[in-house]
């Protein structure tokens, strides 16, 4: 919750709400006249609106409905000296979040604010992607610098963008840059992973449904298009969308309106579409799994992200970023990469791209006790954990899941076995000091 509007003439209520919010990172705006508050709320995006009114008529209802048509998840809390139960019921039926009666206690206002914050926390956790005022991305290679520059330039338009590239290359981060540098940056950035939603649910996720629209629809659901109204909708892995839904998506793009499942009212939307895919879209079109007309609607401005192996200048800066990040998250002393470790990172082909690099660095931070991460600590996959004696091709596997401590213990003891119980060679193979190895073995109560 970032922005709150208070429409009230009551100085006591103004003061109490200001005091309750003073420790929060919230922009609190005051208006005393409802018409001015409505005009402001239709221009700017408010998360929460307090409306202090004793009489309720068409103006109040128009205020709420007008704002909610622009942003359906804006919360309205009405404060009133009107004690009639019928009035409270009517206001709640309009779509108010809460109705508070005067005289109002500070504790009641505090509870209402906490409920509002909980609401936005759950909403944000499920749907939204947190963005900094100007989303940044770590780039050193000339090709990525040009791509970021192009993304910022593209952001100034309202055209649909299609970002292609292998998994883990940073397509979502580029989409966030486009949103952050656009005129829509103060509006929602909503992501939908087309590959992660079951085919039976994806239409409801996109467009929502009315209560009772189908078995299990026990309440009305707002879809991602409606949530993203005024902002940006990221269609991640768009190639995975069911063929049967593509015609409806095309119609929504063309007409900028849709109906919820089970609904008859046309809902107008204004969203900027950014789509991503790691598939060969030409092949998908030829195989008739993706509509050509939809592709061209989404592919107005194309961006291609090269794999990490083709922009090696970015490897070490990104590795250093993850090193600092994971050290902080795991409350470890800030580590550094040795020159040999850096060389090993730069020589790797990175089939998993940035996602794989993040995993490698996080694993090293967790498993290495020393301050310097050596070449031997850089493990690219499970089979590289320790040298396998030749000529046997047996691989040690474990049938039960293990915690990190148990994995480390097994790894050390297996390496010790491979090195014929030679502690000096074992320590060297593990990239740790002999003192650290002795300490580890003692903690395992291991006897040779």
N, C-alpha and C positions, 0 to 999 in steps of 0.2 A: 504494500500500500504506500503510494508515493505522493498523492495529491488529494487534498480534502477541501471541499467547498462548504462554508457555513453561511446559511441565509437566516439571519436573526437580528432583531432589534434589541434583544435582551443582553445587556452588558455582562450580567452574571453568568449566563450560559457561554457567551464568547470567552470570558476569562477562564472558566472551568475547562472548556475544551482545549483552549490554548495551553493551559498548564498540563493537561493530560498528554498532550502531543509534543511538549517541548523537548523531551528526550528522544523522540523518534525522528528519523530522517524523512520528515513529511513537510510538504509545502502546503500551508494552511491559508486559504483565501477567504475573505469576508465580503458578503454582499447583504444589504439590508432590504432591498426591494426584490420581490420574486421575479419580476420581469427582467431585471438586470442579471439576476442569478441564472435564469434560463438562457438568456442571450450568451452569457459567458460559458455556460456548460455545453452549449452547442458548438462553440468555437474551440474549446479546450477539452482535454480528456481528464476527467476526475474519477478517482476510484470510489470515493465516498462523498455523499452529499447529505448534510444535516439541513433539514428544512423546519424552521420553527414557525408554526401557524396555529391560530386558534379557530379559524374558519376554513372549511374545505369546500372548494367549488371546482368549476371547470379549469381555472388557472393552475391549481395545484396538480390536477390530473394531467393536464396538457404538459406541464413541466416534466413530470415523471416519464410520461410516455414518449415525449420528444427526445429526452436524453437517452432513454433505454433503446430507442430505435437506432440511435447512433452507436451506443455501447451497451449491449444487453446485460453486461456484468457490473455496471455501476450500481453501487449500493445506495439506497435511499433510507435514511432514518428520520422519521417525522417526530417532532417534539410539539406537544400541544397542551393547552389548558382545557381542551374539550374533553369532558369525562364520559360522553355518551359511547356506550359499547358499540352501537351500530356504526358510528363514525370510524372507530378504530378498525372494525371488521372491513368496512368499505375501503379504507386506505390500504390495508394489507392485501385486499383483492386486486388493487391496482398494480401490485408488485413491489410494495415497500418491504424492506428488510426487517424493520422494527418500528414500533409505535410507542413512544415514551410520553407519559403523562406528567404535567407539572402539578405541584412543585416537584422538581426532579433532584434526586440526591446525586452527589458526586460519584458514589459507588455504582449507581445505576448507569451513568454515562460511561464509567470505566468499563463495566461489564459489556456494554454495547460495543465499545471500541475494540475490546479483546475479541469478541465474537466476529467482528468485521475483519480483524487481522487474521484470525484463524481461517475465515472464508477465503481470503485472498492467498493465504499460504497454500491451502489445498488446491485452489484453482491454478496457481502458478506452478505448483509441483506437478500437476497432471498435464498441463497444456503448454505453458509458456517457457520461453528460453530467455534467461536473464542476459541482458546486454549492457555493456558499458556505454557511456555517452557516445564515444567513437570507438567501435570495436577494432582491436588491433590484431595483427597476425605477424608472426616472426618470419621475415624473409630476408635473404641476403643475395640469392641468385638473381641475375638480371631478368630471367624469364618470369619469376614470381613477382618481382617488383613491377614489371609491366602489367601482369594480371591484376594485381591489387590496384594499380593506377587506373586500369580499364574499369574495374569494378566500381570505383568511386565515381568515375565519369558516368557509367551506366546508371548509378543510383539516382542521378538527377532527373532521369526520365521515369515514365510509368510503364515502360514496356516489360513484357514477360521475358524472363531470363532462363536459359537452360544451361546448367553446369554439368559437364561430363568429366569422367576420370575414374581411375581405379579406386577401390575402397580404401579409405584411410588417407586420402590425399588432401583433405581439408575443404571439401565442397561445402559443408555446412558453415564453416567459418567465413568463407567468401560470401555466402548468402547473408550472414549476419552483418558483414561489412556493407553490403548493398542496402540493407535495411537501415543501418545506423547512420549512413551518410545521405539518406533520402529525406524527402519532406514528410515521410510517414514515420520518422524515427520515434515520435512520441506516442505512436499508436501501437497496437499489439503486433508481436512477431510470433506467429503460431506455426509449430512444426507438426507434420503428420508423416509417420513412417509407413508408406504404402505396403511395404513387405511384411510388416509386423502385425497388421490387423487382419483377422480372419475374413475371408471373402463374404461371409454372411453378415458381418457387422460393418464393413467399410462404408457402405452407402449412408448408414446412420451416423458414422463418425464424421463423414464429410458434410452432410446436410442436416443432420438432426432428425428427430421424430416427435410426433405429437403423442400425448398420453393415450394409451390404448390402440396405437397404430398396429401393433402386432403382439403376439404372446410374449409376455415379459416386459412390455413397455409400460411400466407402472407409473411413470411420470414423464413429463416433457423433457426432451434432451436438446440442448443447443449444439449444433454441429461446428466443425472447425472453420468452415467458410464464414459462418455468422460471428464466431469469436474473433476472427481476423479482420472483421469489417473496419475499413479505414487504414489498415496496416498491411502487413506482408504475410503471405501464406507460403510456407516451404513444403513442397511436395517431394519428400525424400524417397528415392528409388521409385520414381513415377512409372518405370517400365513394368513394375509388378502389379499395377492396378488391373483388376479384372476387365476383360474386354467388354462385358455387358454394361459396365458402369461408364465406359469411356464416352458413349454418346451423350449421356446426361451431363458429364463434365464439360464436354464441348459446348453444349447448349448454355450452360451457366457462364462460360467464358464469353460466349457471343452475346448473350442477352443481359448478363450481369444481374440475374435474378434466379431464384429457385423456390421450390416448395419443400418443406420438411416432409418426411415420410408420414403419410396419413393426414397431411394438411392440404388445404385448398388455397390458402393465402400466399400470394407471391411475395417473397422477401428479397428486397433489392440489396445488393452488396457491392462494395467498392474495395477490391483487394488487389494487391500486386502479387503476381504469381512468380515464384522462383522454383524451378524443378531441377532435380538432380538424378543422375543415373550412372551406373558403372557398366551398363550393358551396351552392346552394339545395337543402336536403335534402327539403323538401316536394315539389319538382319531381322529385327523384331517386326518391322513393317512388311518385309518380304514374306515372312512366315505368317502374316495376318494375325499376330498377337497384339499388335498396337496399331491404332488407326493413324493413317498418314495425315488426315486433315487435323486431328488433334495435335499431332507432333508439330506441325507447322504453326499452330496457334501458340504452342508453348515455347517454340524454338525461335522466337523473334530475335533475341540477342544471345548468341552462343558464347560460352566460355569453356575452355578445356584446361584442366589442371594436370600437368605432367606428373608422373610418378616420382618419388623421392630419389630414386637412382639416377634420374636425369637432371637433378638439381642438387648436386652434392654439396654446394656451398651452404645449403640450408641445414644440413645434417647436424653439425656441431652446435650452431646457435639454438636449434630446437632441443637437442640433447641437454644443453646447459639449462634451458628453461625448465625441462622436466626434472632435472637433477635438483634444482632449487625447490621446485614445487613439492616433490615427493619427500625431500629431506624435512621440509616444514610440516607436511602432513603427518609424517611418522616421527616427528620430534627428534630428529637426528642432527648431529653436527653437520654443517654444510660440507659435502664431499666434493672432490675434484676428480677429473678424469686424467689419467696418466697419458703421456704422448702415444704410447703403444695402444692404449685403449681407444684413443681418438682415431688412430690409424685403422684399427679394426672396425670401428663404426663406419668410417668413410669407405672402406672396401666392400662392405656388405651390400647385397643387391636390394634389400628391403622389400620383399614381396608384399608385406603387410603395410608398407608405407609408414606414415606418422604414427598410426595406431600401434604398429609393431615396435617402433622406436620407443614409444612411451612405456610399453610393457617391459622392454629390455632394461630401460633405466630404472623403472620402479623395482624390478626384481633385484637389480644390483644394489640399490639403496637399502632394501630390506635385508638382503642376505650377507652383505659385506660389513664387517665390524670396523675395518680400517677407514681412515679418512680419505685415502686415495683409492679410486677404483682402477684396478689394473686390467690388462688385456685378458687375463684368465677369468676375470669376473664377468666378462661380457658373454652371456650365454644366449644364443639365438633360438634354440629350441630344446626340448627335453633331452634329446639324444646327445646334445653337446655338453651335458652337465659334467661328465667326467670321461676320461679316455677309456675306451673299451679294449682290453687286451686282445691281441691277435694270436692265433688265427680265428678264435671263436667269434661268432657273430651274435652271441646271446645278448639280449638287452634286459637289464633288471627292470621289472615292473612290480607295482604294488597294487594289491587287490582292494585295499581299503583307502578311503579318503584320509588325508593327513593335514594337520595344521602346518604352518610355515616352520615352526621349531622342529617338528618331526621330520619334515622334508630336509631341512638343513642337516639334522643328525644323520639321516640315512645317506645323504650325499657325502658327508665327511667320512663315514665309516666305509662306504663303498669305495671311495677314492683310496682310503688307507689300505683296503684289501687289494685293489689293483696295483698299488705301489709296494706290495709285499711287506706291509707294516713298516715301511721306511718313513719315519715322521718328517724328515727333512724334505724328501721328494713329495710327500703328501702336501705339506705346507706350500711348497712351490707350485704344485699343480692347482691348489685351491686359491692361490694368490693371497695367502695370509701369512702372518709371522709364525715361527715355531712356537713362540710363547702363547699366542692366541690358540693354536692347535692344541697345545698341552692343556690349556684352561678348558677348552671345549671337551676334550677327551675325559678330563677329570670330572666335569659336570655330568658326563654320560656314565661315569663309573666304569669306564672301559679299561680292561686289563689285557695286555698283550701276552 
